[in-house]
Amino acid sequence: MNEEKETICYCFGYSRLEIREDALKHGRSIIMEKIMAESRAGACNCAVNNPRGR
């Protein structure tokens, strides 16, 4: 599998490439900020969605 296309966030479907491009475009990753906020709000289900259980 191409590392760039590797899914990083199984809950919201973001790839490594999308997060990297977002950070380059905005000077920081707005996607990562969204993921962290959703996780804090309890909207993350990584244990079920991520094949590695995290």
N, CA, C and O atoms as a CHARMM CRD file, in Angstrom:
* protein
*
  216
    1    1 MET  N      0.84200  -1.18100   0.00000 PROA 1      0.00000
    2    1 MET  CA     0.00000   0.00000   0.00000 PROA 1      0.00000
    3    1 MET  C      0.88600   1.24200   0.00000 PROA 1      0.00000
    4    1 MET  O      1.90900   1.29400   0.68300 PROA 1      0.00000
    5    2 ASN  N      0.48200   2.21800  -0.76100 PROA 2      0.00000
    6    2 ASN  CA     1.17400   3.48900  -0.78700 PROA 2      0.00000
    7    2 ASN  C      0.96900   4.19000   0.54900 PROA 2      0.00000
    8    2 ASN  O     -0.16700   4.39400   0.97600 PROA 2      0.00000
    9    3 GLU  N      2.05900   4.55900   1.21000 PROA 3      0.00000
   10    3 GLU  CA     1.97700   5.20100   2.53300 PROA 3      0.00000
   11    3 GLU  C      1.14400   6.47000   2.50600 PROA 3      0.00000
   12    3 GLU  O      0.43400   6.76000   3.46900 PROA 3      0.00000
   13    4 GLU  N      1.21600   7.23000   1.42400 PROA 4      0.00000
   14    4 GLU  CA     0.46800   8.48400   1.33000 PROA 4      0.00000
   15    4 GLU  C     -1.03200   8.25200   1.35200 PROA 4      0.00000
   16    4 GLU  O     -1.78200   9.08100   1.86700 PROA 4      0.00000
   17    5 LYS  N     -1.47300   7.13600   0.79900 PROA 5      0.00000
   18    5 LYS  CA    -2.90300   6.83500   0.73300 PROA 5      0.00000
   19    5 LYS  C     -3.39600   6.07800   1.96000 PROA 5      0.00000
   20    5 LYS  O     -4.58800   5.79800   2.08800 PROA 5      0.00000
   21    6 GLU  N     -2.47400   5.74900   2.86000 PROA 6      0.00000
   22    6 GLU  CA    -2.82800   5.02000   4.06700 PROA 6      0.00000
   23    6 GLU  C     -3.84700   5.80600   4.89400 PROA 6      0.00000
   24    6 GLU  O     -3.66700   6.99600   5.15300 PROA 6      0.00000
   25    7 THR  N     -4.89700   5.13500   5.29500 PROA 7      0.00000
   26    7 THR  CA    -5.90400   5.78300   6.13100 PROA 7      0.00000
   27    7 THR  C     -5.33200   5.97900   7.52700 PROA 7      0.00000
   28    7 THR  O     -4.83900   5.04200   8.15400 PROA 7      0.00000
   29    8 ILE  N     -5.40900   7.21000   7.99400 PROA 8      0.00000
   30    8 ILE  CA    -4.92600   7.56200   9.32200 PROA 8      0.00000
   31    8 ILE  C     -6.09100   7.60900  10.29600 PROA 8      0.00000
   32    8 ILE  O     -5.97000   7.18600  11.44500 PROA 8      0.00000
   33    9 CYS  N     -7.21500   8.12400   9.83000 PROA 9      0.00000
   34    9 CYS  CA    -8.39800   8.26600  10.67600 PROA 9      0.00000
   35    9 CYS  C     -9.53200   7.43000  10.09000 PROA 9      0.00000
   36    9 CYS  O    -10.15600   7.81700   9.10200 PROA 9      0.00000
   37   10 TYR  N     -9.78400   6.29600  10.70400 PROA 10     0.00000
   38   10 TYR  CA   -10.83200   5.40300  10.21200 PROA 10     0.00000
   39   10 TYR  C    -12.22800   5.89800  10.58300 PROA 10     0.00000
   40   10 TYR  O    -13.20400   5.54300   9.92200 PROA 10     0.00000
   41   11 CYS  N    -12.33000   6.69900  11.61300 PROA 11     0.00000
   42   11 CYS  CA   -13.64200   7.22900  12.01500 PROA 11     0.00000
   43   11 CYS  C    -14.16900   8.23400  11.00100 PROA 11     0.00000
   44   11 CYS  O    -15.36300   8.26000  10.70300 PROA 11     0.00000
   45   12 PHE  N    -13.26700   9.06600  10.46900 PROA 12     0.00000
   46   12 PHE  CA   -13.67900  10.13900   9.57300 PROA 12     0.00000
   47   12 PHE  C    -13.12100   9.98300   8.16300 PROA 12     0.00000
   48   12 PHE  O    -13.41700  10.79600   7.28700 PROA 12     0.00000
   49   13 GLY  N    -12.31700   8.94600   7.93800 PROA 13     0.00000
   50   13 GLY  CA   -11.85800   8.58900   6.59900 PROA 13     0.00000
   51   13 GLY  C    -10.73800   9.43200   6.01000 PROA 13     0.00000
   52   13 GLY  O    -10.66800   9.57700   4.79000 PROA 13     0.00000
   53   14 TYR  N     -9.86100   9.99200   6.83100 PROA 14     0.00000
   54   14 TYR  CA    -8.77500  10.82000   6.32200 PROA 14     0.00000
   55   14 TYR  C     -7.51100  10.00600   6.10500 PROA 14     0.00000
   56   14 TYR  O     -7.16700   9.13300   6.90200 PROA 14     0.00000
   57   15 SER  N     -6.82400  10.31300   5.00400 PROA 15     0.00000
   58   15 SER  CA    -5.56600   9.64200   4.69300 PROA 15     0.00000
   59   15 SER  C     -4.38600  10.49800   5.14500 PROA 15     0.00000
   60   15 SER  O     -4.53600  11.68000   5.45400 PROA 15     0.00000
   61   16 ARG  N     -3.23100   9.88200   5.17400 PROA 16     0.00000
   62   16 ARG  CA    -1.98700  10.58400   5.51400 PROA 16     0.00000
   63   16 ARG  C     -1.78600  11.76000   4.55200 PROA 16     0.00000
   64   16 ARG  O     -1.41100  12.85100   4.98200 PROA 16     0.00000
   65   17 LEU  N     -2.03100  11.54900   3.26000 PROA 17     0.00000
   66   17 LEU  CA    -1.85400  12.58900   2.25300 PROA 17     0.00000
   67   17 LEU  C     -2.80600  13.76300   2.48500 PROA 17     0.00000
   68   17 LEU  O     -2.39300  14.92000   2.39700 PROA 17     0.00000
   69   18 GLU  N     -4.05800  13.47900   2.77600 PROA 18     0.00000
   70   18 GLU  CA    -5.03000  14.55400   3.01800 PROA 18     0.00000
   71   18 GLU  C     -4.62000  15.41400   4.21000 PROA 18     0.00000
   72   18 GLU  O     -4.73200  16.63900   4.16400 PROA 18     0.00000
   73   19 ILE  N     -4.15000  14.78100   5.26400 PROA 19     0.00000
   74   19 ILE  CA    -3.73300  15.51500   6.45600 PROA 19     0.00000
   75   19 ILE  C     -2.49400  16.35000   6.15000 PROA 19     0.00000
   76   19 ILE  O     -2.39600  17.49900   6.58100 PROA 19     0.00000
   77   20 ARG  N     -1.55300  15.78000   5.41100 PROA 20     0.00000
   78   20 ARG  CA    -0.33100  16.50400   5.04700 PROA 20     0.00000
   79   20 ARG  C     -0.67000  17.71400   4.16600 PROA 20     0.00000
   80   20 ARG  O     -0.16900  18.81300   4.40500 PROA 20     0.00000
   81   21 GLU  N     -1.51400  17.51500   3.15300 PROA 21     0.00000
   82   21 GLU  CA    -1.89500  18.61700   2.25700 PROA 21     0.00000
   83   21 GLU  C     -2.64400  19.71200   3.01600 PROA 21     0.00000
   84   21 GLU  O     -2.45000  20.90000   2.75400 PROA 21     0.00000
   85   22 ASP  N     -3.48500  19.31500   3.94000 PROA 22     0.00000
   86   22 ASP  CA    -4.22800  20.26700   4.76800 PROA 22     0.00000
   87   22 ASP  C     -3.26200  21.12700   5.58000 PROA 22     0.00000
   88   22 ASP  O     -3.43500  22.34200   5.67200 PROA 22     0.00000
   89   23 ALA  N     -2.25200  20.50000   6.16500 PROA 23     0.00000
   90   23 ALA  CA    -1.26500  21.22800   6.96400 PROA 23     0.00000
   91   23 ALA  C     -0.46100  22.19200   6.09400 PROA 23     0.00000
   92   23 ALA  O     -0.16400  23.30900   6.51800 PROA 23     0.00000
   93   24 LEU  N     -0.11300  21.77400   4.90100 PROA 24     0.00000
   94   24 LEU  CA     0.63000  22.65800   4.00100 PROA 24     0.00000
   95   24 LEU  C     -0.23700  23.84600   3.56700 PROA 24     0.00000
   96   24 LEU  O      0.25300  24.97100   3.47000 PROA 24     0.00000
   97   25 LYS  N     -1.49700  23.59700   3.31300 PROA 25     0.00000
   98   25 LYS  CA    -2.41300  24.64300   2.84900 PROA 25     0.00000
   99   25 LYS  C     -2.70400  25.67700   3.93100 PROA 25     0.00000
  100   25 LYS  O     -2.76500  26.87300   3.64700 PROA 25     0.00000
  101   26 HSD  N     -2.88500  25.21900   5.17700 PROA 26     0.00000
  102   26 HSD  CA    -3.31400  26.10800   6.24600 PROA 26     0.00000
  103   26 HSD  C     -2.20900  26.47700   7.24900 PROA 26     0.00000
  104   26 HSD  O     -2.43400  27.28600   8.14900 PROA 26     0.00000
  105   27 GLY  N     -1.04700  25.89700   7.09700 PROA 27     0.00000
  106   27 GLY  CA     0.02700  26.15500   8.05700 PROA 27     0.00000
  107   27 GLY  C     -0.09700  25.30100   9.31100 PROA 27     0.00000
  108   27 GLY  O      0.78400  25.31400  10.17100 PROA 27     0.00000
  109   28 ARG  N     -1.17600  24.57200   9.40700 PROA 28     0.00000
  110   28 ARG  CA    -1.42900  23.60100  10.48400 PROA 28     0.00000
  111   28 ARG  C     -2.52100  22.67800   9.95400 PROA 28     0.00000
  112   28 ARG  O     -3.18000  23.00800   8.96800 PROA 28     0.00000
  113   29 SER  N     -2.71500  21.55900  10.57500 PROA 29     0.00000
  114   29 SER  CA    -3.73200  20.63000  10.09200 PROA 29     0.00000
  115   29 SER  C     -5.07800  20.89500  10.75100 PROA 29     0.00000
  116   29 SER  O     -5.30100  20.55100  11.91200 PROA 29     0.00000
  117   30 ILE  N     -5.95500  21.50500   9.99400 PROA 30     0.00000
  118   30 ILE  CA    -7.32100  21.72600  10.46200 PROA 30     0.00000
  119   30 ILE  C     -8.03100  20.38200  10.60300 PROA 30     0.00000
  120   30 ILE  O     -8.88000  20.21100  11.47700 PROA 30     0.00000
  121   31 ILE  N     -7.68100  19.43600   9.74300 PROA 31     0.00000
  122   31 ILE  CA    -8.26100  18.09200   9.83900 PROA 31     0.00000
  123   31 ILE  C     -7.92200  17.47000  11.18500 PROA 31     0.00000
  124   31 ILE  O     -8.80000  16.91600  11.84600 PROA 31     0.00000
  125   32 MET  N     -6.65700  17.55200  11.60100 PROA 32     0.00000
  126   32 MET  CA    -6.26000  16.97700  12.88300 PROA 32     0.00000
  127   32 MET  C     -6.97500  17.67100  14.03100 PROA 32     0.00000
  128   32 MET  O     -7.36700  17.02600  15.00300 PROA 32     0.00000
  129   33 GLU  N     -7.14500  18.97700  13.92300 PROA 33     0.00000
  130   33 GLU  CA    -7.87800  19.70800  14.95900 PROA 33     0.00000
  131   33 GLU  C     -9.31800  19.19900  15.04600 PROA 33     0.00000
  132   33 GLU  O     -9.85900  19.02600  16.13800 PROA 33     0.00000
  133   34 LYS  N     -9.92800  18.96200  13.88600 PROA 34     0.00000
  134   34 LYS  CA   -11.29700  18.44000  13.85600 PROA 34     0.00000
  135   34 LYS  C    -11.35800  17.04800  14.47100 PROA 34     0.00000
  136   34 LYS  O    -12.25100  16.75500  15.26600 PROA 34     0.00000
  137   35 ILE  N    -10.41400  16.19500  14.10600 PROA 35     0.00000
  138   35 ILE  CA   -10.37600  14.83200  14.64200 PROA 35     0.00000
  139   35 ILE  C    -10.24200  14.86200  16.16200 PROA 35     0.00000
  140   35 ILE  O    -10.94600  14.13200  16.85900 PROA 35     0.00000
  141   36 MET  N     -9.34700  15.69900  16.68000 PROA 36     0.00000
  142   36 MET  CA    -9.14000  15.77700  18.13000 PROA 36     0.00000
  143   36 MET  C    -10.38200  16.30600  18.83200 PROA 36     0.00000
  144   36 MET  O    -10.75000  15.81300  19.89800 PROA 36     0.00000
  145   37 ALA  N    -11.03300  17.31000  18.24100 PROA 37     0.00000
  146   37 ALA  CA   -12.24700  17.86600  18.84000 PROA 37     0.00000
  147   37 ALA  C    -13.36700  16.82100  18.85200 PROA 37     0.00000
  148   37 ALA  O    -14.06800  16.68000  19.85500 PROA 37     0.00000
  149   38 GLU  N    -13.53700  16.10000  17.76300 PROA 38     0.00000
  150   38 GLU  CA   -14.56400  15.06400  17.69100 PROA 38     0.00000
  151   38 GLU  C    -14.27300  13.94200  18.68700 PROA 38     0.00000
  152   38 GLU  O    -15.18600  13.39400  19.30400 PROA 38     0.00000
  153   39 SER  N    -13.00100  13.61100  18.83200 PROA 39     0.00000
  154   39 SER  CA   -12.60500  12.57600  19.78000 PROA 39     0.00000
  155   39 SER  C    -12.93200  12.99900  21.21300 PROA 39     0.00000
  156   39 SER  O    -13.46900  12.21400  21.99400 PROA 39     0.00000
  157   40 ARG  N    -12.60400  14.24100  21.54500 PROA 40     0.00000
  158   40 ARG  CA   -12.91500  14.76400  22.88300 PROA 40     0.00000
  159   40 ARG  C    -14.42200  14.78800  23.13200 PROA 40     0.00000
  160   40 ARG  O    -14.86900  14.62600  24.26700 PROA 40     0.00000
  161   41 ALA  N    -15.20300  14.99100  22.07000 PROA 41     0.00000
  162   41 ALA  CA   -16.66800  15.05500  22.19600 PROA 41     0.00000
  163   41 ALA  C    -17.30000  13.66400  22.22300 PROA 41     0.00000
  164   41 ALA  O    -18.51400  13.53200  22.37900 PROA 41     0.00000
  165   42 GLY  N    -16.46800  12.62200  22.07000 PROA 42     0.00000
  166   42 GLY  CA   -16.97400  11.25600  22.10800 PROA 42     0.00000
  167   42 GLY  C    -17.48600  10.73600  20.78000 PROA 42     0.00000
  168   42 GLY  O    -18.15500   9.70300  20.73500 PROA 42     0.00000
  169   43 ALA  N    -17.17900  11.43900  19.69100 PROA 43     0.00000
  170   43 ALA  CA   -17.66300  11.03400  18.37400 PROA 43     0.00000
  171   43 ALA  C    -16.68300  10.12100  17.64100 PROA 43     0.00000
  172   43 ALA  O    -16.84100   9.87200  16.44600 PROA 43     0.00000
  173   44 CYS  N    -15.69600   9.63300  18.33500 PROA 44     0.00000
  174   44 CYS  CA   -14.67200   8.77200  17.74300 PROA 44     0.00000
  175   44 CYS  C    -14.93600   7.32900  18.14900 PROA 44     0.00000
  176   44 CYS  O    -15.23600   7.04700  19.31000 PROA 44     0.00000
  177   45 ASN  N    -14.82600   6.43300  17.20500 PROA 45     0.00000
  178   45 ASN  CA   -15.05800   5.01700  17.48300 PROA 45     0.00000
  179   45 ASN  C    -13.91500   4.17800  16.90500 PROA 45     0.00000
  180   45 ASN  O    -14.14100   3.18600  16.21100 PROA 45     0.00000
  181   46 CYS  N    -12.69100   4.59800  17.20700 PROA 46     0.00000
  182   46 CYS  CA   -11.50600   3.95000  16.64800 PROA 46     0.00000
  183   46 CYS  C    -11.40900   2.46200  16.99900 PROA 46     0.00000
  184   46 CYS  O    -10.97900   1.65400  16.17600 PROA 46     0.00000
  185   47 ALA  N    -11.80000   2.11600  18.18700 PROA 47     0.00000
  186   47 ALA  CA   -11.69200   0.71600  18.61400 PROA 47     0.00000
  187   47 ALA  C    -12.48500  -0.21700  17.69700 PROA 47     0.00000
  188   47 ALA  O    -12.14100  -1.39100  17.55900 PROA 47     0.00000
  189   48 VAL  N    -13.53000   0.29500  17.08000 PROA 48     0.00000
  190   48 VAL  CA   -14.33800  -0.51000  16.16200 PROA 48     0.00000
  191   48 VAL  C    -13.92100  -0.28100  14.71200 PROA 48     0.00000
  192   48 VAL  O    -13.81300  -1.23600  13.94300 PROA 48     0.00000
  193   49 ASN  N    -13.68600   0.96900  14.33400 PROA 49     0.00000
  194   49 ASN  CA   -13.42300   1.31800  12.93700 PROA 49     0.00000
  195   49 ASN  C    -12.00200   1.00900  12.47000 PROA 49     0.00000
  196   49 ASN  O    -11.80300   0.63900  11.31300 PROA 49     0.00000
  197   50 ASN  N    -11.02800   1.15300  13.33700 PROA 50     0.00000
  198   50 ASN  CA    -9.64400   0.93400  12.96500 PROA 50     0.00000
  199   50 ASN  C     -9.30000  -0.54900  13.12000 PROA 50     0.00000
  200   50 ASN  O     -9.49000  -1.12200  14.19300 PROA 50     0.00000
  201   51 PRO  N     -8.79900  -1.16500  12.06300 PROA 51     0.00000
  202   51 PRO  CA    -8.44300  -2.58400  12.16000 PROA 51     0.00000
  203   51 PRO  C     -7.39600  -2.87000  13.23300 PROA 51     0.00000
  204   51 PRO  O     -7.29900  -4.00100  13.70800 PROA 51     0.00000
  205   52 ARG  N     -6.61500  -1.86900  13.62000 PROA 52     0.00000
  206   52 ARG  CA    -5.61900  -2.04500  14.67800 PROA 52     0.00000
  207   52 ARG  C     -6.19900  -1.76300  16.05700 PROA 52     0.00000
  208   52 ARG  O     -5.52300  -1.95600  17.06700 PROA 52     0.00000
  209   53 GLY  N     -7.45100  -1.30700  16.10600 PROA 53     0.00000
  210   53 GLY  CA    -8.12100  -1.07300  17.37800 PROA 53     0.00000
  211   53 GLY  C     -7.66700   0.15600  18.12500 PROA 53     0.00000
  212   53 GLY  O     -7.72800   0.18200  19.35400 PROA 53     0.00000
  213   54 ARG  N     -7.20700   1.19100  17.41300 PROA 54     0.00000
  214   54 ARG  CA    -6.80100   2.42700  18.06400 PROA 54     0.00000
  215   54 ARG  C     -7.24900   3.61700  17.26900 PROA 54     0.00000
  216   54 ARG  O     -6.99600   4.75400  17.66500 PROA 54     0.00000
